[in-house]
Amino acid sequence: MRFPLLPFLAAGSLLGTLALAADPASWPRFRGENGSGVAQGLTFPAQWTDSDFRWKVDLPGEGNGSPVFWGDRIFLLSGSASAPRKGKGKGKGKKEAETTTESAVAEAVPQEWRPMCLSTRDGSVIWEATLGGGTFHGHKFNSSASSTPAVDAKRVIFTWGTAEQLTMVAFSHTGEKLWETPLGPVAGGHGYGGSPVLWKDLVVLNNDQEDQKGNLLAIDALTGQVKWTVPRHSQRISYSVPCVFQSGGKDLMMFTNWQHGFTVIDPADGRVVAEKSLFDTKTNERAISSPVVAGDLIIGTCGFAANPKQCVAVRYEEGTGIVQAWRIDRNVPHIPSVLALGERVFLWDDSGIVTCVKRVDGAEVWKARLPGIEGKCFGSPISDGTKIFCADETGNVHVIAVADELQTLGINRLGDLCRSTPAVGDGAMFVRTAGKLVAINAAGH
């Protein structure tokens, strides 16, 4: 039976209400306000017809990064197309998706990056810039523009990385370049894919890299100057994006990483408030999906391809630190982030198996493999509060009900490779594919 959403949402603490406080005219970072993936106030059809599309536009180059928007402007990053992949890959499927051999790596090629701004109303390009420098190589499922921008009322921040240089650039909403900051080389065979977060006048970035060469850092959003860094002993490059929670009346940030586990940072000065290693450090793992706030809990995942994966829920307690609330070790997503909706948490794994659990203790409510999945799921699920949307790599956007049993509502075929996460706002859902950006109207828009 379908459970009522509003009582579930009301049951959450202040932590759980951060996503509900979002400006309805913005989707400011990866997965929207605080990375929740939840868009309130808009309802989308489960099965799309031609009349549901506001527009479809072609994009230059390539990119797996998601769009963000503020008001009536969409921002996204595109990069030059990569060279053909070399190696012994045998086509799409489980074996290829999980390989860690040389066949998984693309050839390094010179790159240009294109920060772009488009209109939410008709998809027209308002401005774009072209910046060069370096070559990109990484996993064949990565791209040179896998980073999602961050935007606030004053500026939009783009990042991209090569073996030679990690670059962060700020633009005004009208396209004026405000500053550009080089942040050193990137060590990571799978290539760069981190995304920034704007907190007040700081840009915070998870810059965990391989061989203890990375850090956590904050940049002054006004000047581009480094404000603080936190040394790390990470052994694998991470792609997870931190989330914000409140404790003792102040904002704190939670990061996830294979060796470090969960790390609480005071974003004002970079002080490490607490840290606890809760993932399996005996096997090779990588934190790709991003932690989310779920009531008084924060939920993060870690794993690697065919190796075991863990989904761990923790709470931060003043005077005690990080306390594990529950954990799940089966059918945990490696790349997609989890989705928390009131008293339920949904784990949408890479193969299309969805597990619904109780937020309070992780007890399973239901688990099912979705019909019609083609290839892996690289993007993360999002929700309008009553439905959950997630794309597989073939470009099929699957829709299920927010319910206490599996209810498949629709499959929408975009006909193009898709490894990104949708964005929602200004009366539409925006989905990036390998070559296009499409806008689907919400009901009444």
Buried (B, 14 or more C-beta within 10 A) or exposed (E): EEBEBEEBBEEBBEBBBBBBEBEBEBBBBBBBBBBBBBBBEBBBBBEBEEEBBBBBBEBBBBBBBBBBBBBEBBBBBBBBBBBEBEBEBEEBEEEBBBBBEEBBBBBBBEBBBBBBBBBBBEBEEBBEBEBEBBBBBBBBBBBBBBBBBBBBEBBBBBBBBBBBBBBBBBBEBEBEEBBBBEBBBBBBBBBBBBBBBBBEBBBBBBBBBBEBBBBBBBBBBEEBEBBBBBEBEBBBBBBBBBBBBBBEEEBBBBBBBBBBBBBBBBBBEBEBBBBBBBBBBEEBBBBBBBBBBBBBBBBBBBBBBEBBBBBBBBBBEEEEBBEEBBBBEBBBBBBBBBBBBBBBBBBBBBBBBBBBBEBBEBEEBEBBEBEEBBBBBBBBBBBBBBBBBBBBBBBBBBBBBBBEEBBBBBBBEBEBBBBBBBBBBBBBBBBBBBBBBBBBBBEEB
